[in-house]
């Protein structure tokens, strides 16, 4: 999709991971909730993005970050991935309660570069299996606070821009309050995206993923030729950065 400017905010929106196409991500819309309200907004992150102080008061923003209202120039998608659960290979998983809203390109002078925006708790997706696709307020508060605490400690993490709640009941052991966390990162690409296609011997899709990582440059891969050299360069960078992250978690 062509890059398009959002007149409400000083950001330009485009498809991020969704650019890879339907093999990797399924176009999907959030299941809307009623009586949305802001629980908290992260003004420090908003400032890093180059947003004005009243960004969350702009018309439609509550609906964007609570109900996944599509952004101009970007497609709302749920991604497919595979992986392990509790140490056992679980096969296909996917975004069961998360939706990618798109990627923002910052205004000149912003502290942060391009960021993907994702909603957690936006409702059922094609990958929800038996789940309801919702998140509850108590655990969403924990993620909202802990992600910013990790950032403050200098540990790489996603960052939460906002926390929205709704009186829509979510049934766990007992009825709880529904919530949606809007979280940002340079990319939400995960090991499981590679595992999904590796488990299916889909070499072409793996090559597309590697080319995507290289083109987006969020890992700053060394310049290599396409193919085996580029794949090994990606593996080397990921191993080093993962080891560093684990050490920071343990320190």
ZAMARGU-4260 file (C-alpha; in steps of 0.2 Angstrom, whole numbers, plus 5000, padded with zeros to 4 digits):
<rodrens>
0) 5000/5000/5000 | 5006/5017/4996 | 5013/5028/5010 | 4999/5040/5016 | 5000/5055/5028
5) 4988/5055/5043 | 4982/5073/5045 | 4978/5071/5063 | 4996/5067/5069 | 5013/5071/5062
10) 5016/5053/5057 | 5016/5045/5040 | 5009/5027/5040 | 5013/5012/5029 | 5012/4993/5030
15) 5026/4985/5039 | 5026/4967/5041 | 5010/4966/5031 | 5020/4971/5015 | 5025/4953/5014
20) 5008/4947/5009 | 4994/4935/5014 | 5007/4920/5016 | 5013/4929/5031 | 4999/4940/5038
25) 4980/4939/5037 | 4970/4955/5034 | 4959/4957/5050 | 4948/4969/5060 | 4947/4970/5078
30) 4931/4965/5087 | 4925/4982/5094 | 4921/4986/5112 | 4909/4999/5119 | 4912/5013/5131
35) 4931/5014/5129 | 4941/5025/5141 | 4959/5029/5143 | 4967/5021/5158 | 4984/5028/5154
40) 4994/5036/5140 | 5013/5036/5139 | 5018/5054/5136 | 5037/5050/5137 | 5035/5038/5122
45) 5024/5050/5113 | 5037/5063/5114 | 5050/5051/5108 | 5038/5048/5093 | 5037/5067/5089
50) 5019/5067/5094 | 5010/5083/5102 | 5005/5083/5120 | 4987/5081/5116 | 4989/5067/5103
55) 4977/5056/5113 | 4964/5069/5112 | 4963/5070/5093 | 4947/5064/5086 | 4947/5045/5083
60) 4963/5041/5093 | 4953/5031/5106 | 4945/5021/5093 | 4961/5018/5084 | 4970/5011/5100
65) 4955/5003/5108 | 4946/4996/5093 | 4959/4995/5080 | 4951/5008/5068 | 4962/5007/5052
70) 4975/5020/5050 | 4977/5029/5033 | 4990/5020/5022 | 4991/5004/5033 | 4983/4987/5034
75) 4977/4979/5050 | 4983/4961/5050 | 4986/4946/5061 | 5002/4936/5058 | 5005/4917/5058
80) 5019/4909/5067 | 5024/4892/5075 | 5034/4887/5090 | 5035/4878/5106 | 5024/4880/5122
85) 5030/4873/5139 | 5045/4865/5130 | 5035/4855/5117 | 5033/4859/5099 | 5015/4866/5097
90) 5015/4868/5078 | 5005/4883/5071 | 5001/4897/5083 | 4999/4915/5077 | 4993/4931/5084
95) 4978/4925/5094 | 4974/4941/5102 | 4985/4954/5094 | 4984/4964/5078 | 4997/4974/5069
100) 4990/4992/5065 | 5004/4997/5053 | 5021/5006/5054 | 5024/5024/5058 | 5037/5035/5050
105) 5042/5049/5062 | 5043/5067/5058 | 5060/5075/5057 | 5069/5077/5073 | 5060/5063/5082
110) 5070/5052/5094 | 5063/5036/5088 | 5064/5029/5070 | 5050/5019/5061 | 5039/5009/5073
115) 5027/4995/5071 | 5011/4998/5081 | 5002/4982/5088 | 4986/4980/5099 | 4985/4966/5112
120) 4968/4961/5117 | 4959/4967/5101 | 4948/4951/5099 | 4948/4935/5090 | 4958/4932/5075
125) 4960/4917/5063 | 4974/4911/5075 | 4964/4912/5092 | 4960/4894/5092 | 4949/4892/5108
130) 4953/4909/5115 | 4942/4924/5115 | 4956/4936/5109 | 4954/4947/5124 | 4966/4954/5138
135) 4961/4958/5155 | 4965/4975/5164 | 4976/4968/5178 | 4988/4959/5167 | 4988/4973/5155
140) 4993/4986/5168 | 5007/4974/5173 | 5013/4974/5155 | 5011/4993/5153 | 5021/4997/5168
145) 5035/4983/5166 | 5039/4987/5148 | 5042/5005/5152 | 5052/5000/5168 | 5063/4988/5157
150) 5066/5003/5145 | 5071/5014/5159 | 5084/5001/5165 | 5091/5001/5147 | 5085/4983/5143
155) 5078/4981/5125 | 5059/4979/5126 | 5043/4983/5117 | 5035/5000/5124 | 5017/5003/5128
160) 5010/5019/5121 | 4993/5017/5129 | 4981/5007/5140 | 4962/5007/5136 | 4948/4998/5146
165) 4930/4994/5142 | 4917/4987/5154 | 4914/4973/5141 | 4916/4958/5153 | 4930/4945/5150
170) 4927/4928/5158 | 4942/4920/5166 | 4941/4912/5183 | 4929/4926/5186 | 4922/4940/5176
175) 4936/4954/5173 | 4937/4971/5164 | 4943/4970/5146 | 4958/4980/5141 | 4969/4984/5126
180) 4987/4988/5126 | 4995/4998/5112 | 5013/4993/5111 | 5027/4998/5099 | 5043/4991/5093
185) 5054/4993/5077 | 5048/4976/5073 | 5037/4962/5080 | 5046/4949/5070 | 5049/4934/5081
190) 5058/4917/5080 | 5041/4909/5077 | 5039/4917/5061 | 5055/4908/5054 | 5050/4892/5063
195) 5033/4892/5055 | 5041/4891/5037 | 5056/4881/5042 | 5044/4867/5049 | 5035/4867/5032
200) 5052/4867/5022 | 5046/4884/5013 | 5063/4890/5008 | 5056/4904/4997 | 5046/4911/5012
205) 5062/4910/5023 | 5072/4920/5010 | 5058/4933/5010 | 5059/4935/5028 | 5078/4937/5028
210) 5077/4950/5014 | 5063/4959/5024 | 5075/4960/5039 | 5089/4966/5028 | 5078/4979/5019
215) 5071/4986/5035 | 5088/4987/5043 | 5082/4986/5061 | 5096/4974/5065 | 5109/4983/5056
220) 5115/4967/5047 | 5132/4968/5039 | 5132/4970/5020 | 5132/4953/5012 | 5127/4945/4996
225) 5109/4937/4996 | 5107/4919/5000 | 5118/4909/5012 | 5129/4923/5017 | 5115/4934/5022
230) 5106/4920/5032 | 5122/4917/5042 | 5124/4935/5045 | 5107/4936/5052 | 5109/4921/5063
235) 5126/4928/5070 | 5118/4945/5074 | 5102/4937/5082 | 5113/4925/5093 | 5123/4939/5099
240) 5109/4950/5103 | 5099/4937/5111 | 5113/4932/5122 | 5115/4950/5127 | 5097/4951/5131
245) 5097/4936/5142 | 5112/4942/5151 | 5103/4959/5155 | 5087/4949/5161 | 5098/4940/5173
250) 5108/4955/5179
</rodrens>
